[in-house]
């Protein structure tokens, strides 16, 4: 009977829903969680609220943000022990994605879940087997992408469907952290500014998904790029006539072990290399340098202070903007525009830092690097378009 595996799958999904909020926000949306100290023990530079707007924002953020005791404990660990725990977590999440994808398919749950994602799979002409991964993207991009690559390796998706789905997952996962800031910024900046800020970001995400799916269906699919199915020799016989050999879990393991082994082989060295770069300050330097590479002369002079503060986190940048609003140096509308432009130049660095090991592990070194960078470029372009439209409306 399949009711037991189905119950186990639902339990895994429930556990992931409770365990992944901060992980998904870090790995997929690019918002770095606050850390108390770097490896050298020096505290990161944070902006403190100086006026009514900033203090309201800080109070609401504290009220609506929750950090588990486990996360609090992990953040206080020394650098390398903390990174080893993060690596172990990532291995577990990716493994869960591979197994959950196969269990959902084997138990027949894909048909039911695919109804919810039917508009997305139909628009992009993607197999409905990718539907559950799109739902998981709201919680964890790493788990969703590992589900997708498992389906590709077992012949359910071709390369076009895989890469299109990865782009969609990268966009959907941006929704994970947005609600955390809606209420705090709304209480501090006012709901008009909040609706504009998050309207632009949500609009950019939706536009990115729709355009990606249409281009994949109308251009890439018609050219026949990546349309060949990739079915491994040890998995193909299992697909013919849905023939099962051995127990349920034995079938799941045979379908998953190739993908799982390859993902871990790629993941561990990539993670170690990026952790080493972080230890020696490469990402910190890049985060500080990126705002200097993009100077927006049409923005108020205060942007040179707000955008670097935003390199640490969106919340930190919002506090800096709130302080300037309280002093009368900028208006709320100007603060929203600065924060949106700041997101374009600061979020990609944080996203690549946290998500690159997952992309490389799941897709391979070269395609993983290309997909990680191109996903960020697409995000910046659509966000830029939305911001320019908002500026045209306000000013």
C-alpha positions as CSV (number, residue, x, y, z in Angstrom):
1,X,0.0,0.0,0.0
2,X,1.2,3.5,-0.8
3,X,-0.5,5.3,2.1
4,X,2.5,4.9,4.3
5,X,5.0,6.5,1.8
6,X,2.5,9.2,1.1
7,X,2.1,10.0,4.8
8,X,5.9,10.0,5.2
9,X,6.2,12.5,2.2
10,X,3.6,14.8,3.7
11,X,5.5,14.7,7.0
12,X,8.8,15.6,5.3
13,X,7.0,18.5,3.6
14,X,5.7,19.7,6.9
15,X,9.1,19.5,8.6
16,X,10.7,21.4,5.7
17,X,8.0,24.1,6.0
18,X,8.9,24.6,9.6
19,X,12.7,24.3,9.2
20,X,13.4,26.2,6.1
21,X,12.1,29.8,6.4
22,X,15.5,31.3,7.1
23,X,17.3,28.9,4.9
24,X,15.1,29.5,1.9
25,X,15.3,33.2,2.4
26,X,19.1,33.0,2.4
27,X,19.7,30.6,-0.4
28,X,17.0,31.7,-2.8
29,X,16.0,35.3,-2.2
30,X,19.4,36.6,-1.4
31,X,18.6,38.4,1.8
32,X,21.4,37.7,4.3
33,X,20.3,36.9,7.8
34,X,21.9,39.1,10.5
35,X,25.1,37.7,11.9
36,X,26.5,38.8,15.2
37,X,30.1,38.8,14.2
38,X,32.3,37.8,11.3
39,X,35.2,35.2,11.6
40,X,37.5,37.9,13.0
41,X,35.1,38.7,15.8
42,X,34.4,42.2,14.5
43,X,30.7,43.2,14.5
44,X,29.2,44.1,11.2
45,X,28.4,47.8,10.8
46,X,24.7,48.3,11.4
47,X,22.6,51.5,11.1
48,X,20.7,52.4,14.3
49,X,17.3,54.2,14.1
50,X,17.6,57.9,15.0
51,X,14.0,59.2,14.6
52,X,10.4,58.2,14.8
53,X,10.2,56.5,11.4
54,X,13.3,54.4,12.0
55,X,12.3,53.4,15.5
56,X,8.9,52.4,14.3
57,X,10.5,50.3,11.6
58,X,12.8,48.7,14.1
59,X,10.1,47.9,16.6
60,X,7.8,46.4,13.9
61,X,10.6,44.4,12.4
62,X,11.5,43.0,15.8
63,X,7.8,42.1,16.5
64,X,7.3,40.3,13.2
65,X,10.6,38.6,12.8
66,X,11.3,35.4,14.8
67,X,14.6,33.6,15.2
68,X,14.6,30.0,16.5
69,X,16.9,29.0,19.3
70,X,18.7,26.7,16.9
71,X,19.4,29.6,14.5
72,X,20.5,31.8,17.3
73,X,22.9,29.1,18.5
74,X,24.3,28.5,15.1
75,X,25.0,32.2,14.4
76,X,27.2,32.3,17.6
77,X,29.4,29.5,16.5
78,X,32.9,30.2,15.1
79,X,33.2,30.6,11.4
80,X,34.2,27.1,10.3
81,X,32.0,25.0,12.6
82,X,29.1,27.2,11.5
83,X,29.9,26.6,7.9
84,X,30.2,22.8,8.4
85,X,26.7,22.8,9.9
86,X,25.4,24.8,7.0
87,X,27.0,22.3,4.6
88,X,25.4,19.4,6.4
89,X,22.0,21.3,6.3
90,X,22.4,21.9,2.6
91,X,23.2,18.2,1.9
92,X,20.1,17.2,3.9
93,X,17.9,19.7,2.1
94,X,19.1,18.6,-1.4
95,X,18.8,14.9,-0.4
96,X,15.3,15.6,0.8
97,X,14.4,17.3,-2.5
98,X,15.7,14.3,-4.5
99,X,13.8,11.7,-2.4
100,X,10.6,13.8,-2.2
101,X,10.5,14.2,-5.9
102,X,10.7,10.5,-6.5
103,X,8.2,9.7,-3.7
104,X,5.6,12.1,-5.0
105,X,5.9,10.6,-8.5
106,X,5.8,7.0,-7.3
107,X,2.8,7.6,-5.0
108,X,0.9,9.4,-7.8
109,X,0.7,12.7,-5.9
110,X,2.2,14.6,-8.9
111,X,-1.1,14.4,-10.8
112,X,-3.0,16.0,-7.9
113,X,-0.4,18.7,-7.1
114,X,0.1,19.5,-10.8
115,X,-3.4,20.9,-10.9
116,X,-2.3,23.8,-8.8
117,X,0.6,24.7,-11.1
118,X,-1.2,23.9,-14.3
119,X,-1.1,27.5,-15.6
120,X,2.7,27.6,-15.2
121,X,3.4,24.3,-16.8
122,X,1.0,24.9,-19.6
123,X,2.3,28.3,-20.4
124,X,5.9,27.0,-20.6
125,X,4.9,23.7,-22.2
126,X,6.6,21.9,-19.3
127,X,5.9,18.4,-18.0
128,X,3.4,18.5,-15.1
129,X,5.9,16.5,-13.1
130,X,7.7,19.8,-12.4
131,X,4.6,21.2,-10.6
132,X,5.5,20.0,-7.1
133,X,8.9,21.7,-7.4
134,X,7.3,25.0,-8.2
135,X,5.2,24.7,-5.0
136,X,8.3,23.9,-3.0
137,X,10.1,26.9,-4.4
138,X,8.1,29.2,-2.1
139,X,9.8,27.4,0.8
140,X,13.2,26.4,-0.5
141,X,14.9,26.9,-3.9
142,X,17.5,24.3,-3.1
143,X,14.9,21.5,-2.4
144,X,12.9,22.6,-5.5
145,X,15.9,22.5,-7.8
146,X,17.1,19.1,-6.5
147,X,13.6,17.8,-7.2
148,X,13.8,19.1,-10.8
149,X,17.2,17.6,-11.6
150,X,16.1,14.3,-10.2
151,X,13.2,14.3,-12.6
152,X,15.6,15.2,-15.5
153,X,17.9,12.4,-14.6
154,X,15.0,9.9,-14.6
155,X,13.7,11.1,-17.9
156,X,10.6,13.1,-16.8
157,X,12.1,16.4,-18.0
158,X,14.3,17.3,-20.9
159,X,17.1,20.0,-20.6
160,X,14.9,22.8,-21.9
161,X,12.2,22.0,-19.3
162,X,14.9,21.7,-16.5
163,X,16.6,25.0,-17.2
164,X,13.3,26.8,-17.7
165,X,12.0,25.4,-14.5
166,X,15.2,26.4,-12.6
167,X,14.6,30.0,-13.8
168,X,11.0,29.9,-12.6
169,X,12.1,28.5,-9.2
170,X,14.7,31.2,-8.8
171,X,11.9,33.8,-9.3
172,X,9.3,32.1,-7.2
173,X,11.7,31.7,-4.3
174,X,11.9,35.5,-4.1
175,X,8.4,35.5,-2.6
176,X,9.8,33.7,0.5
177,X,11.1,36.7,2.4
178,X,8.8,39.5,1.1
179,X,6.1,39.2,3.7
180,X,8.7,39.6,6.5
181,X,9.1,43.3,5.5
182,X,5.6,44.3,4.3
183,X,4.2,45.1,7.8
184,X,7.3,46.8,9.3
185,X,7.9,49.0,6.3
186,X,4.2,49.7,6.0
187,X,4.0,50.9,9.6
188,X,7.0,53.1,9.1
189,X,6.9,54.4,5.6
190,X,3.2,54.4,5.1
191,X,1.1,52.0,3.0
192,X,1.3,54.0,-0.2
193,X,5.1,53.6,-0.3
194,X,4.9,50.0,0.9
195,X,2.4,49.1,-1.9
196,X,4.7,50.7,-4.4
197,X,7.8,49.0,-3.1
198,X,6.4,45.6,-3.0
199,X,4.2,46.1,-6.0
200,X,7.2,46.7,-8.1
201,X,9.1,43.7,-6.7
202,X,6.1,41.4,-7.1
203,X,5.4,42.7,-10.6
204,X,9.0,42.2,-11.6
205,X,8.9,38.6,-10.3
206,X,5.6,37.8,-12.2
207,X,6.9,39.4,-15.4
208,X,10.1,37.5,-15.2
209,X,8.2,34.2,-14.8
210,X,5.8,34.9,-17.7
211,X,8.5,36.1,-20.1
212,X,10.7,33.2,-19.3
213,X,8.0,30.7,-19.9
214,X,6.9,32.3,-23.2
215,X,10.4,32.5,-24.5
216,X,11.0,28.9,-23.6
217,X,7.8,27.8,-25.3
218,X,7.8,30.0,-28.4
219,X,11.5,30.3,-29.1
220,X,13.6,27.6,-27.4
221,X,11.1,24.8,-27.9
222,X,10.5,25.6,-31.5
223,X,14.2,25.6,-32.2
224,X,14.4,22.2,-30.6
225,X,17.1,23.2,-28.2
226,X,17.5,20.8,-25.3
227,X,14.5,18.8,-26.3
228,X,16.2,15.3,-26.0
229,X,15.3,13.3,-22.9
230,X,18.1,12.2,-20.7
231,X,17.4,8.8,-19.2
232,X,20.1,6.9,-17.4
233,X,20.7,3.3,-18.3
234,X,19.9,2.0,-14.8
235,X,16.7,4.1,-14.6
236,X,15.3,3.6,-18.1
237,X,14.1,0.0,-17.6
238,X,12.1,1.1,-14.5
239,X,10.3,3.7,-16.7
240,X,9.1,1.1,-19.2
241,X,5.7,0.0,-18.3
242,X,6.1,1.3,-14.8
243,X,7.8,-2.0,-13.9
244,X,8.9,-2.1,-10.3
245,X,11.7,-4.3,-9.0
246,X,11.9,-5.0,-5.3
247,X,10.3,-2.9,-2.5
248,X,8.9,0.6,-2.8
249,X,11.9,2.2,-1.0
250,X,14.3,0.1,-3.1
251,X,12.8,1.5,-6.2
252,X,13.1,5.1,-4.8
253,X,16.7,4.5,-3.9
254,X,17.7,3.1,-7.3
255,X,16.1,6.1,-9.0
256,X,17.7,8.6,-6.6
257,X,21.2,7.4,-5.9
258,X,22.9,8.5,-9.2
259,X,21.5,12.0,-8.9
260,X,22.2,12.2,-5.2
261,X,25.8,11.0,-5.5
262,X,26.6,13.5,-8.3
263,X,25.0,16.4,-6.4
264,X,27.1,15.8,-3.3
265,X,30.3,15.3,-5.3
266,X,29.8,18.8,-6.8
267,X,28.4,20.4,-3.7
268,X,31.1,19.8,-1.1
269,X,34.2,21.3,-3.0
270,X,32.1,24.2,-4.3
271,X,30.8,25.0,-0.8
272,X,34.3,24.8,0.7
273,X,35.8,27.1,-2.0
274,X,33.1,29.7,-1.5
275,X,33.4,29.5,2.3
276,X,37.2,30.1,2.0
277,X,36.5,33.1,-0.1
278,X,34.1,34.4,2.5
279,X,36.6,33.7,5.3
280,X,39.2,35.9,3.6
281,X,36.6,38.7,3.0
282,X,36.1,38.3,-0.7
283,X,32.3,38.7,-0.5
284,X,32.5,41.5,2.0
285,X,34.8,43.3,-0.3
286,X,32.6,42.6,-3.3
287,X,29.5,43.8,-1.4
288,X,31.2,47.1,-0.6
289,X,32.6,47.5,-4.1
290,X,29.4,46.8,-6.0
291,X,27.6,50.0,-4.9
292,X,30.7,52.0,-5.9
293,X,30.6,50.5,-9.4
294,X,27.1,51.8,-10.0
295,X,26.6,55.5,-9.4
296,X,23.2,56.8,-10.0
297,X,23.6,60.5,-10.5
298,X,19.8,61.1,-10.8
299,X,19.3,59.8,-7.2
300,X,19.5,62.0,-4.2
301,X,23.0,62.3,-2.6
302,X,21.8,60.3,0.4
303,X,21.8,57.2,-1.8
304,X,25.6,56.9,-1.4
305,X,24.9,56.1,2.3
306,X,21.7,54.1,2.0
307,X,22.8,51.7,-0.7
308,X,26.0,50.6,1.0
309,X,24.0,50.1,4.2
310,X,21.6,47.9,2.2
311,X,24.5,45.7,1.2
312,X,24.3,44.2,4.6
313,X,20.5,43.6,4.4
314,X,17.3,45.2,3.1
315,X,16.3,46.0,6.7
316,X,19.6,47.8,7.3
317,X,19.1,49.9,4.2
318,X,15.5,50.7,5.2
319,X,16.7,52.0,8.6
320,X,19.3,54.2,6.9
321,X,16.5,55.6,4.6
322,X,14.2,56.1,7.5
323,X,16.8,58.2,9.3
324,X,17.1,60.5,6.3
325,X,13.3,60.7,6.1
326,X,13.1,61.7,9.8
327,X,15.8,64.4,9.2
328,X,13.8,65.8,6.2
329,X,16.7,65.1,3.8
330,X,14.6,62.9,1.4
331,X,10.9,62.1,0.9
332,X,9.3,58.7,1.3
333,X,9.0,58.4,-2.4
334,X,12.7,59.0,-2.9
335,X,13.5,56.5,-0.2
336,X,11.5,53.8,-2.0
337,X,13.3,54.5,-5.3
338,X,16.7,54.4,-3.6
339,X,15.9,51.1,-1.9
340,X,14.8,49.6,-5.2
341,X,17.9,50.6,-7.0
342,X,20.0,49.4,-4.0
343,X,18.4,46.0,-4.4
344,X,19.6,45.7,-7.9
345,X,23.3,46.2,-7.0
346,X,23.4,44.5,-3.5
347,X,21.1,41.5,-3.6
348,X,22.9,39.6,-6.4
349,X,26.1,39.4,-4.4
350,X,24.3,37.9,-1.4
351,X,22.3,35.6,-3.6
352,X,25.3,34.2,-5.4
353,X,27.2,33.8,-2.1
354,X,24.4,31.6,-0.7
355,X,22.9,30.0,-3.8
356,X,25.9,29.3,-6.0
357,X,26.9,26.0,-4.3
358,X,23.4,24.7,-4.9
359,X,23.3,25.7,-8.6
360,X,26.7,24.2,-9.2
361,X,25.9,21.0,-7.3
362,X,22.6,20.5,-9.1
363,X,23.4,21.6,-12.6
364,X,27.2,21.1,-12.8
365,X,30.0,23.6,-12.7
366,X,29.6,25.5,-16.0
367,X,25.8,25.4,-16.4
368,X,25.4,26.1,-12.7
369,X,27.5,29.2,-12.8
370,X,25.8,30.4,-16.0
371,X,22.3,29.8,-14.6
372,X,23.1,31.5,-11.3
373,X,24.5,34.6,-12.9
374,X,21.8,34.8,-15.7
375,X,19.1,34.4,-13.1
376,X,20.4,37.5,-11.2
377,X,20.8,39.5,-14.5
378,X,17.2,38.7,-15.4
379,X,16.0,39.7,-11.9
380,X,17.9,43.0,-12.1
381,X,16.5,43.8,-15.6
382,X,12.9,43.2,-14.7
383,X,13.3,45.1,-11.4
384,X,14.9,48.0,-13.3
385,X,11.9,48.1,-15.7
386,X,9.4,48.2,-12.8
387,X,11.4,50.9,-11.0
388,X,11.6,53.1,-14.0
389,X,7.8,52.8,-14.5
390,X,7.3,53.8,-10.8
391,X,9.6,56.8,-11.2
392,X,7.7,57.9,-14.3
393,X,4.4,57.7,-12.4
394,X,5.7,59.5,-9.2
395,X,7.9,62.1,-10.8
